[in-house]
């Protein structure tokens, strides 16, 4: 067995689980390169993914709900729906080919063919300049923990193929950090295929592999550094370490910091989660009593502490619309030329649509949502809008457009 092959293993702790998922990223990157080159996938790598899936399936529990150990032998319930499903889909894609894989997606998702065919029909004759998209919930299925949301082989092949063949400027704008861990770690697209714009677009790696970042005043960066030191000390406490391991974990981003206080399975008792949120609020209030430097956004799962931009009446947090304008200046995206495609799945992605529309009326958008109110908001922002129900629908659309 080669050094980079994955062995079947017993996974008991959350840290062992993360290590196994990191191993799948290495294998998946090799497989993506082969599929993009129209080469037959390496059988040893397929076997590695099979053993990874079998290792996850042996974790105690029922269905997607499994139990791992965290900290000093403390059990925690985890939802492994994403990891189990994406490994299974990768094996079906690699062993059966694209046509049979599409049949499988149609079996999994009602309205798959109807929605995908409709989206392809509307976009097939659109010549794109920019493709600007969110990641999680848009082009990637949701995962209970960011650190284990390793991109699937099929997903990377479809996305990379579309980026290369159908657009001049492919950009992914995510709230996650750039690396360690961040979007670079969980993505398996070939290097220099897409612009990765992380921390809501405050930092990015361009298509040449160069990292750049939005300017932050020295005094604000110093304040953020002090905040991060105090939060690191907080989650280093044995009874609070779990907050750095569940859900989004503890993410040091450029210009902001994210820390989980709950996950999608509600593994933390509500009172404890609320008390942890208050501890964070107290730390921020002590560092920034005037409230001029930080904005706190609480999603119920994650606490985002964000550096403000502007001053006086213009004081605000940095959003994805600001990111679009920043990236346009830095990368010369030429948003006013040609058609543009913007994709998202939440209200925080709508400012991307509005920013691009301000540059180019010939803007198209695909949103992944079942929420009527969000769909209506997207429609009001962009006449050329398409609504689909699942990230897999969007990815299948991109795959068919780039065949």
Secondary structure in CASP SS format (residue, H / E / C, confidence):
PFRMAT SS
TARGET T0000
AUTHOR 0000-0000-0000
METHOD secondary structure of the structure
MODEL  1
X C 1.00
X C 1.00
X C 1.00
X C 1.00
X C 1.00
X C 1.00
X C 1.00
X C 1.00
X C 1.00
X C 1.00
X C 1.00
X C 1.00
X E 1.00
X H 1.00
X H 1.00
X H 1.00
X H 1.00
X H 1.00
X H 1.00
X H 1.00
X H 1.00
X H 1.00
X H 1.00
X H 1.00
X H 1.00
X H 1.00
X H 1.00
X H 1.00
X H 1.00
X H 1.00
X H 1.00
X H 1.00
X H 1.00
X H 1.00
X H 1.00
X H 1.00
X C 1.00
X C 1.00
X C 1.00
X C 1.00
X C 1.00
X C 1.00
X H 1.00
X H 1.00
X H 1.00
X H 1.00
X H 1.00
X H 1.00
X H 1.00
X H 1.00
X H 1.00
X H 1.00
X H 1.00
X H 1.00
X H 1.00
X H 1.00
X H 1.00
X C 1.00
X C 1.00
X C 1.00
X E 1.00
X E 1.00
X C 1.00
X C 1.00
X E 1.00
X E 1.00
X E 1.00
X E 1.00
X E 1.00
X E 1.00
X C 1.00
X C 1.00
X C 1.00
X E 1.00
X E 1.00
X E 1.00
X E 1.00
X E 1.00
X E 1.00
X C 1.00
X H 1.00
X H 1.00
X H 1.00
X H 1.00
X H 1.00
X H 1.00
X H 1.00
X H 1.00
X H 1.00
X H 1.00
X H 1.00
X H 1.00
X H 1.00
X H 1.00
X H 1.00
X H 1.00
X C 1.00
X H 1.00
X H 1.00
X H 1.00
X H 1.00
X H 1.00
X H 1.00
X H 1.00
X H 1.00
X H 1.00
X H 1.00
X H 1.00
X C 1.00
X C 1.00
X C 1.00
X H 1.00
X H 1.00
X H 1.00
X H 1.00
X H 1.00
X H 1.00
X H 1.00
X H 1.00
X H 1.00
X H 1.00
X H 1.00
X H 1.00
X C 1.00
X C 1.00
X C 1.00
X C 1.00
X E 1.00
X E 1.00
X E 1.00
X E 1.00
X E 1.00
X E 1.00
X C 1.00
X C 1.00
X E 1.00
X C 1.00
X C 1.00
X C 1.00
X E 1.00
X C 1.00
X C 1.00
X C 1.00
X C 1.00
X C 1.00
X H 1.00
X H 1.00
X H 1.00
X C 1.00
X C 1.00
X C 1.00
X C 1.00
X H 1.00
X H 1.00
X H 1.00
X H 1.00
X H 1.00
X H 1.00
X H 1.00
X H 1.00
X H 1.00
X H 1.00
X H 1.00
X H 1.00
X H 1.00
X H 1.00
X C 1.00
X C 1.00
X E 1.00
X E 1.00
X E 1.00
X E 1.00
X E 1.00
X C 1.00
X C 1.00
X C 1.00
X C 1.00
X C 1.00
X C 1.00
X C 1.00
X C 1.00
X C 1.00
X H 1.00
X H 1.00
X H 1.00
X H 1.00
X C 1.00
X C 1.00
X C 1.00
X C 1.00
X C 1.00
X C 1.00
X C 1.00
X C 1.00
X E 1.00
X E 1.00
X E 1.00
X E 1.00
X H 1.00
X H 1.00
X H 1.00
X C 1.00
X E 1.00
X E 1.00
X E 1.00
X C 1.00
X C 1.00
X C 1.00
X C 1.00
X C 1.00
X E 1.00
X E 1.00
X E 1.00
X C 1.00
X C 1.00
X C 1.00
X C 1.00
X H 1.00
X H 1.00
X H 1.00
X H 1.00
X H 1.00
X H 1.00
X H 1.00
X H 1.00
X H 1.00
X H 1.00
X H 1.00
X H 1.00
X H 1.00
X H 1.00
X H 1.00
X H 1.00
X H 1.00
X H 1.00
X C 1.00
X C 1.00
X C 1.00
X C 1.00
X C 1.00
X H 1.00
X H 1.00
X H 1.00
X H 1.00
X C 1.00
X C 1.00
X C 1.00
X C 1.00
X C 1.00
X E 1.00
X E 1.00
X E 1.00
X C 1.00
X C 1.00
X C 1.00
X E 1.00
X E 1.00
X E 1.00
X E 1.00
X E 1.00
X C 1.00
X C 1.00
X C 1.00
X C 1.00
X C 1.00
X C 1.00
X C 1.00
X C 1.00
X C 1.00
X H 1.00
X H 1.00
X H 1.00
X H 1.00
X H 1.00
X H 1.00
X H 1.00
X H 1.00
X H 1.00
X H 1.00
X H 1.00
X H 1.00
X H 1.00
X H 1.00
X H 1.00
X H 1.00
X H 1.00
X H 1.00
X C 1.00
X C 1.00
X C 1.00
X C 1.00
X C 1.00
X C 1.00
X E 1.00
X E 1.00
X E 1.00
X E 1.00
X E 1.00
X C 1.00
X C 1.00
X C 1.00
X E 1.00
X E 1.00
X E 1.00
X E 1.00
X E 1.00
X E 1.00
X E 1.00
X E 1.00
X C 1.00
X C 1.00
X H 1.00
X H 1.00
X H 1.00
X C 1.00
X E 1.00
X E 1.00
X C 1.00
X C 1.00
X H 1.00
X H 1.00
X H 1.00
X H 1.00
X H 1.00
X H 1.00
X H 1.00
X H 1.00
X H 1.00
X H 1.00
X H 1.00
X H 1.00
X C 1.00
X C 1.00
X C 1.00
X C 1.00
X C 1.00
X C 1.00
X C 1.00
X E 1.00
X E 1.00
X E 1.00
X E 1.00
X E 1.00
X E 1.00
X C 1.00
X C 1.00
X H 1.00
X H 1.00
X H 1.00
X H 1.00
X H 1.00
X H 1.00
X H 1.00
X H 1.00
X H 1.00
X H 1.00
X H 1.00
X H 1.00
X H 1.00
X C 1.00
X C 1.00
X C 1.00
X E 1.00
X E 1.00
X E 1.00
X E 1.00
X E 1.00
X E 1.00
X C 1.00
X C 1.00
X C 1.00
X H 1.00
X H 1.00
X H 1.00
X H 1.00
X H 1.00
X H 1.00
X H 1.00
X H 1.00
X H 1.00
X H 1.00
X C 1.00
X C 1.00
X E 1.00
X E 1.00
X E 1.00
X E 1.00
X E 1.00
X C 1.00
X C 1.00
X H 1.00
X H 1.00
X H 1.00
X H 1.00
X H 1.00
X H 1.00
X H 1.00
X H 1.00
X H 1.00
X H 1.00
X H 1.00
X C 1.00
X C 1.00
END
